[in-house]
Amino acid sequence: MFFDLLPELFDLTQSTGTPMRTVMVAVVVAFLFFHVLEKSLLAHHGGEDEAAGAHHPSVGLVNAIALIGHSMADGIAIGPAFQVNAGVGAAVALAVIGHDFADGLNTVTLMLAHGNSRRRAVTLLAADALAPLVGAAGAFALHVPDQALLIYLGAFTGFLLYIAAAQVLPEAHTPQPSRAALPLTVGGVALFYVITGVLV
């Protein structure tokens, strides 16, 4: 996110003349929306689920569906890029493919971490893999204004911040975390820095 979405947000605010405050409102509203949604889904479950870190299948499902929606939006970017020229289209498609590998991993991880079955996780993974193709197919008849894209990117940034704050970071601070957690976290950040440097 910090190497991909945020730089895109800053570029779009400058090119469209949109106040950065507007984008930050979208970030915060999305963060709070997913917080309220998750708490609402868990409200009818006992304190046992909350004490266990709010692991419940419905939470994983909502997060996975949001990632699928993001993957479809990635696909939508491919259509207009090919309308510019084949070279731009190929570059955007390659960037989307690289980015969606991470979305696929996140989809499966969130599903399994919240107690969903492997079969259900694989089904959502397949949906995430098909989403960019559906988005690209429909994009040739669709034009997304930069201002709308800016609000969408801000909202999705808020969603990713919520996943990190509410799901990923607490897992790294469990009473008995894996010794591999810290080096894998640092290594993952370095890998994404390299990938975004090459593809973007």
Phi, psi and omega in degrees: 000314184290336180263350187236295187290313184297315175301323178296320178299314181296319179297317182291325178296323180288317184287331181262349182072021180278133178299138179298332179301322179299317180293318180296326175297318178298320178299310184292318180298317179295318178302311181292325179300313181289329176295312180296319180298314181296315180295326178292321179295328183268355187298328183271004177259155183292173179295347181296318179296318182293322179294333180274010179093024177058042177273111177211141184308322182296328178293314177299323181295315179298315179298318180295319179296321177297320178293324177295318176299321177295319179297323178295320178296325174300316179297323179301330180290336183291318183303302178300328180296318177290336177289334175289299171190168186295325181295315178295318179300316180295320180295316179294318180298318179296319179296319180295318179299314179297319181291321184286343171301317179294320178298320179296316177298317179296321180300309181294316182300314181294322179296311183290323181295336181256020170085014175283155180289158178298323180298317179294321178297318179294323178298315178292326176297317178298319178297321179294324179290326181278336186303315179297327179293318178296316179298317180294321180296322181276347187288337183293342179252013186229137174240120180260116179298149181301324180296320179292320178297323180297315179294320179298313180297322177297316180295319181289329175298318176299321178297314180294322176298322179294317178302316181296314185287322188262338186241308189285306183297319176301326179296327181284347182246026176293160182305327180231070181290154177294144178295338181280348186301312183293308179297327178292324177297311179296317179295322178296319178298316179297319180297316180294327177297316179294315182299313181292329177293326181278317189270333186263000000 
